[in-house]
Amino acid sequence: MTALTESNIGKVLDWAYSKAIYGIPGTDTAYELAESYLNDGL
């Protein structure tokens, strides 16, 4: 198991940010979700 270090936490946060912004394969990006929300008038 890898030690929990500041560097590793930074890498995890970078990974999570990237997935949130650019999407996970098979899902929409944050931009696409926002656009869909605005267009549907929810």
C-alpha positions in Angstrom: 0.0 0.0 0.0 1.3 3.5 -0.9 1.9 5.9 2.0 -0.5 8.8 2.4 1.7 11.8 1.6 1.0 15.4 0.5 2.3 14.5 -2.9 -0.1 11.5 -3.3 -3.0 13.6 -2.1 -2.2 16.2 -4.7 -2.1 13.6 -7.4 -5.5 12.2 -6.3 -7.0 15.7 -6.3 -5.6 16.5 -9.8 -7.0 13.2 -11.1 -10.5 13.9 -9.6 -10.5 17.5 -10.9 -9.6 16.2 -14.4 -12.4 13.6 -14.3 -14.9 16.2 -13.1 -14.0 18.7 -15.8 -13.3 16.4 -18.8 -15.6 13.5 -17.8 -15.1 9.8 -17.4 -15.4 7.8 -20.6 -19.1 7.1 -21.2 -20.3 10.1 -19.1 -20.8 13.8 -19.8 -18.3 16.5 -18.9 -19.1 19.1 -16.3 -19.8 21.6 -19.2 -22.1 19.2 -20.9 -24.0 18.5 -17.7 -24.4 22.2 -17.1 -25.5 22.8 -20.7 -28.1 20.0 -20.4 -29.4 21.4 -17.1 -29.8 24.9 -18.5 -31.5 23.7 -21.7 -33.9 21.4 -19.9 -35.0 24.3 -17.7 -34.7 22.5 -14.5 
